[in-house]
Structures are given as C-alpha cells and as structure tokens.
Amino acid sequence: MSADLPLVSVVTPSYNQGRFIRATIESVLSQDYPNLEYIVMDGGSTDETAAVAREYRNRLTFISEPDRGQSHAINKGFARARGEIVSWLNSDDLFLPGAVRHAVEALRRSPEAGAVYGEGYQIDVKGDVISRFAPTQKFDLWRLLNLSDFILQQTAFFRRAVFDRIGWLDESLYFGMDWEIFMRIGLEYPIEYVPEFMGAIREYAEAKTASGGHRRVMELVKIMRRHGGRAFPPGALVYGLPTYERLLNAALAKWPPALAPITNRIARLMSRVTGRVVGETVRSAQGWYTDGWASTRARLALPPPRARAIELDVFLPPWAPIDRQTIALRSEGRIFARESFGRGEFTIPIAIPRGLWSKPLHLAVTAERRFLPPAPAVGRRDRRKLCYLLRRVEFEK
C-alpha cells in the first residue's frame, strides 16, 4: 500500500444482482491503484450475491442487512468509508481500467474541485459496448441545473469532505439522486471533466432508468425546479417527451391490429415531433452552443465566487458581418456590467457585485447585435442567431 497516495473508498449498493456483481467486483479490484478500500452494502439479497462476494472476502468488506433503498445503502457505505476520496458503483455497472488512477490524478491537479467525472460507455446485458455515453460533455453548471444530467455517475469520484458540507444523498429520491448530488456539489464547488474513459452503465429492460416512466419524469422535474429555480425547466421537455412517447406507443400497441395504419401514423408523427423538440431544446435552450457560439441571450451559472471578478474570453471573427459587439451581464434581474469589443480575441474581466459574493452566480449575457451564418455551398443552412464566440467563463485567477 502506498502511503503517499490518498485512500479511495468505493461503495457498491447491492440487492439481488448476483448475475452481474462478479463483473462489478472484478472491475473494482482489478484497478491499477494500490490504495483502495472496497465496501459492498447488500440489502439482504436472496440470490447468489453473498456466495460471489465470499470469494473475495480478503479483498473487500461485505455487509448484508436490510436498508431503505439504494441511496440509504450508499450513505451507509460512505459513513463507513475511510477514504479521502469516495465513489459508488452500482452492482450491475463497471469501472474501466485506470478509472481510479485517472480520478486521483485529476483531483490532485484541481485541489479546489469537489468532484471529477469522465467519459464512459453504455453496455448491454452481456457486457458488450452499445455506444459511448453520448450526453457527456465538459462541465456546465447551467445545463446541469436546468437541462440534462450529462455526468455518467459510473465515472464520478468525490472528495469525502464535500459531504460534510452539503450532506449525503437524498434518500427520498429514487431515480435522480445522483443528478441531485451533482447539482448540490456544483452549486458549491468546481467539478472537473476528465477526458478519459472511466466507467460503463449497463442498459437493460429491468433497469430502473428504463422503466421509470411518468414517476421518473416527475422526480427529475422536481429536482430541476429545486436547484435551478425555474418553474418549467427546459429539461422537462428533454426527459418528458421521450417518456410519454414510449407510453403512447405502449398504449397504441394494445389497439386492434385492424387499426395499425392509424396507430403507425400516430407513432411516426409523435416520433418526429419528439425528436425535433428535444433536439432543438438541447441545442438552443441555454443560448450558448456546444461549438462556443453565443446567441442573443446566453445563460450561465457558476458556484459561489472564489474571486471578486470573472473573466470572459470572447472572439468576434474577422469574417463576421458585424464589426463590434456589446454585451450586458445581468443577475437577479439587474444589469451589473456592460462591455463592448470589436473583431478579434479578448479577455474581459468583470467585477462581481458585492451582493453576489456569497452565493452561486446565475447570469444572463445579452448581446445587442446578431447575424445568420453564411449559407453553405452544400447542406442545410445554419439558422441560429449568432452574436460572438464565448470561449471561456471562469473566475479571475
């Protein structure tokens, strides 16, 4: 054991997942990190879980006792954990080789970060890769609070001290407790993205994410309202429409076969509407696009200030049909800064008002001038209203 490396504690909540748990255990114990504590918190499984865990009894702690659900099991495991860094891995999911090492390295590079996360895969019931976990992106607090959970929990690692400040997982939540804890951490600490493949989530019909339906949507909307503060967050469409499309299709499948031409037409129409609305919402709700372009109103969120100013890196390309841009920064309904810049790259420092020093920053950046991108020689025209490129938003160093 290496005394100079922080102890990492991994907790696996388990209940009757004996068919998968061996692969989960192996993925943890095969990590190339020497200072690792592994705790399996079992809820009293009646399948082969205990027998599988006994084979590894010299390398992990196995506790089997009744619990109040997954979040309770994780919280009990974290309370027992001795590690400076903690993580949980569900009993049907996997760590990828090097995951723990990558997480420790990232947390050492970013001492202010409360958590880190990386890239991952979706796998099927046999463990074969379906695809990369597509929602993963660099950290964006506004999107996390209002739009989608782009963090694959199976790649996330936390500083143990974070929970002393923000509390444990919310045991009243069933579907979104991981998303909600990321929100609470992001509202207090930086969260760092690690460009390494670190974990895999197993997708199958019995998994609760796939079977949650209306109840899952309502819980996720409640979480977004609680932490994002919007009565109707755009994420309600992102999660709601696909769920209700699936429920509609299930209902249509029960209609008499003679009505198949009608039901098929309804299903196709719903699919087109859902895809179009969800796609446009994900693309444009924030007003700050994934390629860096900002629209007329870009929405941003940052944890409580670690400095008295923020820096915006902006770029107005030489080819842009506007030669000067003016932006205004607004928080809590009031404009507190206004800046202008011409073509080229600029770093703009902006002082944070004293009244905003002690709480998370929720900002709207509005721009006065806009343009449509030039029509391409081939392909569909980009019809976004573009104003400038926003390359970076950070607290002043």
Summary of the structure (lengths in Angstrom):
residues: 397
radius of gyration: 23.4
end to end distance: 36.4
largest distance: 71.2
contacts: 1267
relative contact order: 0.10
helix: 34%
strand: 28%
